[in-house]
Amino acid sequence: MIDDITKKIAPSGILRIGVNMSNFLLVNSRDNLGVVDGVSPGIGKKLAKELNISFEIVQFANPGLLADAVNNNEWDIGNIASEKERGKTIDFSNPYVNIDANFLFKEEDNFKNNNDIDQTGNKIAVFERSAYDLWLTENFKKAELIRVNSIEDTHNLFRENKVNILAGLKPKLIDEMKNNKNYKMIRNPFTYIKQSIGIKKGNPELVDYINKFISKSIKEGYVKSLLQQHNVQGKLSIPKIN
């Protein structure tokens, strides 16, 4: 059974783990061999261990590039957020961690809830092709989305008053608020980023196997230990397993 799974998921005998280098919560260190590390690489390494094969980390500058490479034979598993648009070309597992996505605004705007944000005249800075950009593109119809190619650029647009709203991952927005008391955050997330393991479409047997692996990793405390190891407990949440 496991041999069949291994051959299907990593036919070369090496599990190529595609990781999104722009997610500072999930890729934030290097191991003792100098290989990039964090929660995302860690869950991939754990899967390779379960399959009893070696691994290779394949780095992508942003999630869009990782998603684009699904049919280019560049990775065997792609660790990015599951999202409806991406699901057209990638089959996703259940999430192994979740991240809140929220709005930051300036006090004078006095927004009360997320519905206040999607109004004509509002400009929202968003990291292009992030999972929350894709969610906003589908769900927001009135506000203008200003897309840039890095998270830091979105923050710069907001600081420079080129937009009046910043969409981003909650932990980094909280850090931004610490530096400016005029910044406020709508506490209720507008969406949740579900960090998952993606594979090329058409292999439901592999998705089932990976889902069981994730469930086991959560139940046995491995995911919790990853959050603690990389000092992101409290910034990421672990999905509940039935």
ZINOR-V628038 format. One record per pair of residues at least 6 apart in sequence whose C-alpha atoms are under 7 Angstrom apart, sorted by the first residue. I is the first residue (numbers start at 1). J is the second residue. D is the distance in Angstrom with one decimal. If there is no record, write none. Layout:
BEGIN
i=I j=J d=D
i=I j=J d=D
END
This chain:
BEGIN
i=2 j=51 d=6.9
i=5 j=206 d=6.7
i=6 j=51 d=6.1
i=9 j=76 d=6.3
i=10 j=76 d=6.1
i=13 j=53 d=6.4
i=14 j=53 d=6.0
i=14 j=54 d=5.2
i=14 j=55 d=5.1
i=14 j=56 d=6.8
i=15 j=48 d=6.1
i=15 j=53 d=7.0
i=15 j=54 d=6.3
i=15 j=55 d=4.5
i=15 j=56 d=6.1
i=15 j=76 d=6.2
i=16 j=55 d=5.8
i=16 j=56 d=4.8
i=16 j=57 d=6.0
i=16 j=58 d=6.4
i=16 j=75 d=4.9
i=16 j=76 d=5.1
i=16 j=77 d=6.5
i=17 j=44 d=6.1
i=17 j=56 d=6.0
i=17 j=57 d=4.9
i=17 j=58 d=5.7
i=17 j=75 d=5.9
i=17 j=76 d=6.3
i=17 j=77 d=5.2
i=17 j=78 d=6.1
i=18 j=57 d=6.2
i=18 j=58 d=4.7
i=18 j=59 d=6.0
i=18 j=66 d=6.8
i=18 j=75 d=5.5
i=18 j=77 d=6.0
i=18 j=78 d=4.5
i=18 j=79 d=5.9
i=19 j=40 d=6.8
i=19 j=41 d=6.8
i=19 j=58 d=6.3
i=19 j=59 d=5.4
i=19 j=60 d=6.1
i=19 j=78 d=6.3
i=19 j=79 d=5.4
i=20 j=59 d=6.5
i=20 j=60 d=5.2
i=20 j=61 d=6.2
i=20 j=62 d=5.3
i=20 j=63 d=5.3
i=20 j=66 d=6.8
i=20 j=80 d=6.6
i=21 j=27 d=6.1
i=21 j=59 d=6.3
i=21 j=60 d=5.8
i=21 j=61 d=5.3
i=21 j=62 d=6.2
i=22 j=61 d=6.0
i=22 j=62 d=5.4
i=25 j=232 d=6.8
i=26 j=38 d=5.3
i=26 j=39 d=4.9
i=26 j=40 d=5.2
i=27 j=37 d=5.8
i=27 j=38 d=4.4
i=27 j=39 d=6.5
i=27 j=40 d=6.3
i=28 j=37 d=6.4
i=28 j=38 d=5.4
i=29 j=36 d=5.9
i=29 j=37 d=4.9
i=29 j=38 d=5.9
i=30 j=36 d=4.3
i=30 j=37 d=4.6
i=31 j=37 d=5.8
i=38 j=230 d=6.1
i=39 j=226 d=5.7
i=39 j=227 d=6.6
i=40 j=79 d=6.4
i=45 j=55 d=6.6
i=48 j=54 d=6.1
i=48 j=55 d=6.1
i=58 j=75 d=6.8
i=60 j=66 d=5.7
i=63 j=80 d=6.4
i=63 j=129 d=6.9
i=63 j=130 d=6.3
i=64 j=129 d=5.5
i=66 j=78 d=6.9
i=67 j=86 d=7.0
i=70 j=200 d=6.1
i=76 j=199 d=6.5
i=77 j=197 d=6.3
i=77 j=198 d=5.5
i=77 j=199 d=5.1
i=78 j=197 d=5.8
i=78 j=198 d=4.8
i=78 j=199 d=6.3
i=79 j=196 d=5.9
i=79 j=197 d=4.7
i=79 j=198 d=6.1
i=80 j=195 d=5.6
i=80 j=196 d=5.8
i=80 j=197 d=6.6
i=81 j=131 d=6.2
i=81 j=193 d=6.1
i=81 j=194 d=5.1
i=81 j=195 d=4.1
i=81 j=196 d=5.4
i=82 j=92 d=6.0
i=82 j=194 d=5.8
i=82 j=195 d=6.3
i=82 j=196 d=5.8
i=83 j=131 d=6.2
i=89 j=201 d=6.2
i=90 j=198 d=6.0
i=90 j=199 d=5.8
i=90 j=200 d=5.2
i=90 j=201 d=5.2
i=91 j=198 d=5.5
i=91 j=199 d=5.4
i=91 j=200 d=6.1
i=91 j=201 d=5.0
i=92 j=196 d=6.3
i=92 j=197 d=5.7
i=92 j=198 d=4.4
i=92 j=199 d=6.5
i=93 j=196 d=5.6
i=93 j=197 d=5.3
i=93 j=198 d=6.3
i=93 j=207 d=5.8
i=93 j=210 d=6.5
i=93 j=211 d=5.6
i=94 j=196 d=6.0
i=94 j=211 d=5.9
i=95 j=194 d=5.2
i=95 j=195 d=5.1
i=95 j=196 d=4.3
i=95 j=239 d=6.9
i=96 j=195 d=6.1
i=96 j=196 d=5.9
i=96 j=214 d=6.1
i=96 j=238 d=6.6
i=96 j=239 d=6.5
i=97 j=194 d=6.4
i=97 j=195 d=5.5
i=97 j=236 d=6.4
i=97 j=237 d=5.6
i=97 j=238 d=4.8
i=97 j=239 d=6.0
i=98 j=192 d=6.4
i=98 j=193 d=5.5
i=98 j=194 d=4.7
i=98 j=195 d=5.9
i=98 j=236 d=5.8
i=98 j=237 d=5.2
i=98 j=238 d=6.3
i=98 j=239 d=6.7
i=99 j=169 d=6.9
i=99 j=192 d=5.7
i=99 j=193 d=4.9
i=99 j=194 d=6.7
i=99 j=236 d=5.3
i=99 j=237 d=6.5
i=100 j=169 d=6.0
i=100 j=170 d=5.6
i=100 j=189 d=5.7
i=100 j=191 d=6.5
i=100 j=192 d=4.8
i=100 j=193 d=6.2
i=101 j=132 d=7.0
i=101 j=168 d=5.5
i=101 j=169 d=4.6
i=101 j=170 d=5.5
i=101 j=189 d=5.3
i=101 j=190 d=6.1
i=101 j=191 d=5.5
i=101 j=192 d=5.8
i=101 j=193 d=6.8
i=102 j=167 d=5.9
i=102 j=168 d=5.8
i=102 j=169 d=6.3
i=102 j=170 d=5.7
i=102 j=186 d=6.5
i=102 j=189 d=4.6
i=102 j=190 d=5.7
i=103 j=165 d=6.6
i=103 j=166 d=5.6
i=103 j=167 d=4.7
i=103 j=168 d=6.6
i=103 j=185 d=5.7
i=103 j=186 d=5.7
i=104 j=165 d=5.7
i=104 j=166 d=5.0
i=104 j=167 d=6.4
i=104 j=173 d=6.7
i=104 j=183 d=6.7
i=104 j=184 d=5.7
i=104 j=185 d=4.4
i=104 j=186 d=6.6
i=105 j=164 d=6.2
i=105 j=165 d=4.9
i=105 j=166 d=6.5
i=105 j=183 d=5.7
i=105 j=184 d=5.3
i=105 j=185 d=6.2
i=106 j=182 d=5.7
i=106 j=183 d=4.6
i=106 j=184 d=5.9
i=107 j=182 d=5.3
i=107 j=183 d=5.8
i=107 j=184 d=5.9
i=113 j=186 d=6.2
i=114 j=190 d=6.4
i=118 j=140 d=5.9
i=118 j=141 d=6.9
i=118 j=142 d=5.4
i=118 j=143 d=4.8
i=119 j=142 d=5.0
i=119 j=143 d=5.0
i=120 j=142 d=4.9
i=120 j=143 d=5.1
i=121 j=143 d=6.3
i=122 j=143 d=5.0
i=122 j=144 d=6.2
i=122 j=164 d=6.6
i=123 j=143 d=6.0
i=123 j=144 d=4.8
i=123 j=145 d=6.0
i=123 j=146 d=6.6
i=123 j=163 d=5.0
i=123 j=164 d=5.7
i=123 j=165 d=6.1
i=124 j=144 d=6.1
i=124 j=145 d=4.9
i=124 j=146 d=5.7
i=124 j=163 d=5.9
i=124 j=164 d=6.5
i=124 j=165 d=4.7
i=124 j=166 d=5.5
i=124 j=167 d=6.5
i=125 j=145 d=6.2
i=125 j=146 d=4.8
i=125 j=147 d=6.1
i=125 j=154 d=5.1
i=125 j=157 d=6.8
i=125 j=158 d=6.9
i=125 j=163 d=6.3
i=125 j=165 d=6.3
i=125 j=166 d=4.9
i=125 j=167 d=6.0
i=126 j=133 d=6.1
i=126 j=145 d=6.6
i=126 j=146 d=6.1
i=126 j=147 d=5.1
i=126 j=148 d=6.6
i=126 j=154 d=5.8
i=126 j=166 d=6.7
i=126 j=167 d=5.5
i=126 j=168 d=7.0
i=127 j=133 d=6.5
i=127 j=147 d=5.8
i=127 j=148 d=5.5
i=127 j=149 d=5.9
i=127 j=150 d=5.7
i=127 j=151 d=5.5
i=127 j=154 d=6.3
i=128 j=147 d=4.9
i=128 j=148 d=5.4
i=128 j=149 d=5.5
i=131 j=193 d=6.6
i=148 j=154 d=6.4
i=154 j=166 d=6.8
i=155 j=166 d=6.9
i=157 j=163 d=6.0
i=158 j=164 d=6.3
i=158 j=165 d=6.6
i=158 j=166 d=6.1
i=171 j=235 d=5.8
i=177 j=183 d=5.5
i=177 j=184 d=6.8
i=215 j=241 d=6.5
i=217 j=223 d=5.9
i=227 j=233 d=5.0
END
